[in-house]
Amino acid sequence: MEHNGHKNRAYWSVSLTIDNNYELYKVCQSLLQSKKTKNEIAVELMRVLVSHCGGTTTPEGEPITYSAVRAHLTHLKRDDY
């Protein structure tokens, strides 16, 4: 079952957390402007997200995974942010 266009609730929750928090949004923006690949960006963004959330779950209680963070980046272009 899709959740607001995302594969599942966990993917939706990770995207929601990144996009609805200004600090995380700015980190994502900065990383997208770098020369890093999206895979490298996903690793760094996941590290920041886990630190920000104080653990490995989003505020909604969904797991923060590399695949969910990477999925968030899939359709973003470097100039989207």
N, C-alpha and C positions, 0 to 999 in steps of 0.2 A: 504494500500500500504506500503510495506517495504522500509526502508531507510538504505541502506548499511547493511542489516541483522538485523536491529532493528525494533521493532514493529511499530514505527512511527517517524516522524521528531523530536518530543520533546525528545524521548528516545535517538535517535541518537545524538542530540545536547548536551544533558547532558553527554553522554559518551565521545563525542569529546572534550568537555570542560575539563573533568577530565583528560583524557589521553594526551591532547596536552598542558597542563600547568604543568611545572615541579613542582611547589609548590603543586598543587593539587595531582599530581601523587605521590609525596613523602608522603603526608598525607594519601592517599589511601594505599600506601605501608606499612606505619607504622601501620595503623589501622588493616590491614590484618594480620600483625605479632602479634597483640595483642590477648588476650584470649576472646575478645568480639565476640558475635554472629554476623552474617551478618546483622541481623535486627538492632542491636545496632550500628554497623559500618555505616549502611545507615543513621541513624538518625544523627550521628556525622558528617559524610561526607556531608550530606545535609546542616547542619549548617555552615560548613566551606565554602561550595560552594556558598551559599547565601551571606555570608560575602564577599567572594572573588569577586563575580559578582556585589556586591553593590545593590542587590535586588533579586527578585524572578524569574528573567529570565536570560537565558544564553546570551552570546554575540550575538547569532543569533536571540534573541527575543523569544525563546521558554521557556515555564514555567519550573521551577525547582520543581519537585515533588518527594515525597518519593518513589513512585512507579518507577519513571524513575531512580533514584539513586539506588534503590534496584535491578532493572533489570540489571543495569551495573555490579553489584556484582554477579549476579546469576551464571555465568559460570567461575568466577575467583576462582582459588585455592589460598590458603594462600602462596604458594611458587611461584606464577605467577609473583609477583612483586619483 
